[in-house]
């Protein structure tokens, strides 16, 4: 519940900041054009009718700066990390899920060692946030899952009774490809 409230608050702040930046831009265009509204796309290459640089769309344009190599050290870091990850997957022959679980296990071990080390040094650790699933979230996920399973069972029922030949043929084709 608390997570939902935080997400809603963040979403509202983003919406307000986008509206404020859009209004400020329109005000600037109105001043340039002598007070008239200029929302048409005359003289603009953009569909929205605004002439706004790509790096101005995000929050201070960090992602665009990395993509356009304006922050070359971060761009190099992204390329290096992607290459190492690709080599790790390619050379090890391990599936993605196995590597992810190994990394998570390593993180848990490091947190455990950090907590024990802090205990030996008589230092206090900052509290970790408590992760709690609300009953409402679990019930909605279960209801969604139940609806999808019922839909699949209904499709299987229709196939076995011969009501949907097209779907039967698609399933047969997929099973034969495997």
C-alpha positions in Angstrom: 0.0 0.0 0.0 2.8 2.4 0.9 4.6 1.5 -2.3 1.5 2.3 -4.3 1.2 5.7 -2.6 4.8 6.5 -3.4 4.4 5.4 -7.0 1.3 7.5 -7.3 3.0 10.5 -5.8 6.0 10.1 -8.1 3.7 9.8 -11.1 1.8 13.0 -10.1 5.1 14.9 -9.7 6.3 13.7 -13.2 3.0 14.8 -14.7 3.2 18.2 -13.1 6.8 18.8 -14.1 6.0 17.7 -17.7 3.0 20.1 -17.8 5.0 22.9 -16.3 7.9 22.5 -18.8 5.4 22.3 -21.7 3.6 25.4 -20.5 6.9 27.3 -20.1 7.9 26.3 -23.7 4.5 27.4 -25.1 4.8 30.7 -23.3 8.3 31.2 -24.8 6.9 30.5 -28.3 4.1 33.0 -27.7 6.5 35.7 -26.8 8.6 35.0 -29.9 5.5 35.2 -32.1 4.1 38.3 -30.6 1.5 36.8 -28.3 -0.2 34.5 -30.8 -0.5 30.8 -30.2 1.8 28.8 -32.2 0.9 25.1 -32.0 1.0 24.3 -35.7 3.9 22.4 -37.1 4.9 25.0 -39.6 8.6 25.2 -39.9 9.1 22.3 -37.5 10.4 18.9 -38.2 8.7 17.4 -35.2 5.2 15.8 -35.1 4.3 17.6 -31.9 5.0 21.0 -33.4 7.6 21.9 -30.8 11.2 22.4 -31.6 12.8 20.7 -28.6 16.1 19.0 -28.4 16.3 15.3 -27.6 18.4 15.8 -24.5 15.9 18.3 -23.1 13.1 15.7 -22.9 14.5 13.8 -19.9 15.5 15.1 -16.5 18.7 17.1 -17.3 19.2 14.9 -20.4 21.6 12.3 -18.8 20.4 9.4 -20.9 20.5 11.4 -24.1 24.0 12.6 -23.2 25.1 9.0 -22.8 23.4 7.9 -26.0 24.9 10.8 -28.0 28.4 10.3 -26.4 28.4 13.7 -24.8 29.4 12.0 -21.6 32.0 9.7 -23.2 33.2 8.1 -20.0 29.7 6.9 -19.2 29.1 5.8 -22.7 32.3 3.8 -22.7 31.3 2.3 -19.4 27.9 1.2 -20.9 29.7 -0.4 -23.9 32.3 -2.2 -21.6 29.6 -3.5 -19.3 27.5 -4.7 -22.2 30.5 -6.4 -23.8 31.5 -8.1 -20.5 27.9 -9.3 -20.0 27.8 -10.7 -23.5 31.1 -12.5 -23.1 29.9 -13.9 -19.7 26.8 -15.3 -21.3 28.5 -16.4 -24.5 31.6 -18.1 -22.9 30.1 -19.6 -19.8 27.2 -21.3 -21.6 25.1 -20.6 -18.5 21.5 -19.4 -18.9 20.5 -15.9 -17.8 18.5 -17.1 -14.8 21.4 -19.1 -13.4 23.7 -16.1 -13.6 21.1 -13.8 -12.1 20.6 -16.2 -9.2 24.4 -16.4 -8.7 24.7 -12.6 -8.6 21.8 -12.4 -6.1 23.4 -15.0 -3.9 26.7 -13.2 -4.0 24.9 -9.9 -2.9 23.2 -11.7 0.0 26.6 -13.1 1.1 28.2 -9.7 0.9 25.4 -8.1 2.9 25.7 -10.8 5.5 29.5 -10.3 5.8 29.0 -6.5 6.0 26.5 -6.9 8.8 28.8 -9.2 10.8 31.8 -6.9 10.2 29.8 -4.0 11.5 28.8 -6.0 14.5 32.5 -6.8 15.3 33.4 -3.1 14.9 30.5 -2.0 17.1 29.0 0.1 14.4 25.3 0.4 13.5 24.0 -0.4 10.1 21.3 1.7 8.5 18.0 -0.1 8.4 17.1 -1.9 5.3 13.6 -1.1 4.0 11.0 -3.8 4.9 9.4 -5.3 1.9 5.8 -6.2 2.5 3.2 -7.4 0.0 -0.3 -6.1 0.9 -3.2 -8.5 0.8 -4.8 -6.4 -1.8 -1.9 -6.8 -4.2 -1.8 -10.5 -3.7 -5.5 -10.9 -4.2 -5.4 -8.8 -7.4 -2.5 -10.9 -8.8 -4.3 -14.1 -7.9 -7.5 -12.9 -9.6 -5.6 -11.9 -12.7 -3.7 -15.3 -12.8 -7.0 -17.2 -12.2 -8.7 -15.3 -15.2 -5.8 -16.2 -17.5 -5.8 -19.9 -16.4 -9.6 -20.0 -17.0 -9.1 -18.5 -20.4 -6.5 -21.1 -21.4 -8.7 -23.9 -20.0 -11.7 -22.6 -22.0 -9.5 -22.6 -25.1 -8.4 -26.2 -24.4 -12.0 -27.2 -23.9 -13.0 -25.6 -27.2 -10.2 -27.3 -29.0 -11.0 -30.8 -27.6 -14.7 -30.4 -28.5 -13.8 -29.3 -32.1 -15.4 -25.9 -31.8 -12.3 -23.9 -32.9 -10.5 -25.7 -35.8 -8.2 -22.8 -36.5 -6.8 -22.8 -33.0 -6.5 -26.6 -33.1 -4.5 -26.4 -36.3 -2.2 -23.7 -34.8 -1.6 -25.8 -31.7 -1.0 -28.9 -33.8 1.5 -26.9 -36.0 3.4 -25.6 -33.0 3.6 -29.1 -31.4 4.8 -30.5 -34.7 7.5 -27.9 -34.9 8.8 -28.7 -31.5 
